[in-house]
Amino acid sequence: MQRKLWEDEGTLDLQDGSITIHREYFPALKADAYLQKLGKIRWQQNQIVVFGKKHLEPRETAWYGDNGISYTYSGLTHTARPWIPILTEIRDGITDTIHTSFNSVLLNRYRDGQDGVGWHADDELELGNQPVIGSVSLGQTRCFQIRRKQTSREAISLNLHHGDLVVMSGETQKFWEHQIPKTTQQVGERINLTFRKIHHE
Ligand SMILES: O=C(O)CCC(=O)C(=O)O
């Protein structure tokens, strides 16, 4: 059930979490150039196991980061490829803006409306206690939904546009989950980058 469509810029105060949206963080021409370049990296569509059954993820992904960084979700361990200049440029800009450092980035490529990501929280142990996640949207506008874990089925929807930056912080991953639902609307490619800090013991 859709409760609210958030189209503004600024911070969505979740009480036990915080999501800040920087609209057009990258101006259109810059965002166009990033989209074009990132379309050409080596994308892969992984097979995941959900409730014992194998599925292809409904999107393509790529994972980059510092040497030795790996990340496990949905039964898959991803080993980071070494940073490439376009990703360090984007990473360093976000770090300057929000004063948070990142050692990895997970990229998602939604080829059309049939690609998406289901309800989840980025709450894996290796992300630490109150992870700060910087998430860049490039390409087609898609709806990003959040809802409180367990207690409510109501979702807050945010349309994420070309060049927007979303920062999730505080207890967001502990108490909230998010998704990019599939859509029957005609939408083209969207690339999302989520910058993260992985802690390896
Ligand atoms: O594509 C998005 O905006 C969200 C991606 C996401 O939820 C994730 O990488 O964990």
The ligand as an SDF file (V2000), in Angstrom:
LIG
                    3D

 10  9  0  0  0  0  0  0  0  0999 V2000
   18.6770    0.9380   -7.0090 O   0  0  0  0  0  0  0  0  0  0  0  0
   18.4990    1.4780   -5.9310 C   0  0  0  0  0  0  0  0  0  0  0  0
   18.2210    2.6710   -5.8090 O   0  0  0  0  0  0  0  0  0  0  0  0
   18.5830    0.6570   -4.6580 C   0  0  0  0  0  0  0  0  0  0  0  0
   19.6590   -0.3920   -4.6860 C   0  0  0  0  0  0  0  0  0  0  0  0
   19.6650   -1.2020   -3.4420 C   0  0  0  0  0  0  0  0  0  0  0  0
   18.6960   -1.3070   -2.7530 O   0  0  0  0  0  0  0  0  0  0  0  0
   20.8690   -1.8880   -3.0320 C   0  0  0  0  0  0  0  0  0  0  0  0
   21.8690   -1.9200   -3.7750 O   0  0  0  0  0  0  0  0  0  0  0  0
   20.8720   -2.4200   -1.9030 O   0  0  0  0  0  0  0  0  0  0  0  0
  1  2  2  0
  2  3  1  0
  2  4  1  0
  4  5  1  0
  5  6  1  0
  6  7  2  0
  6  8  1  0
  8  9  2  0
  8 10  1  0
M  END
$$$$
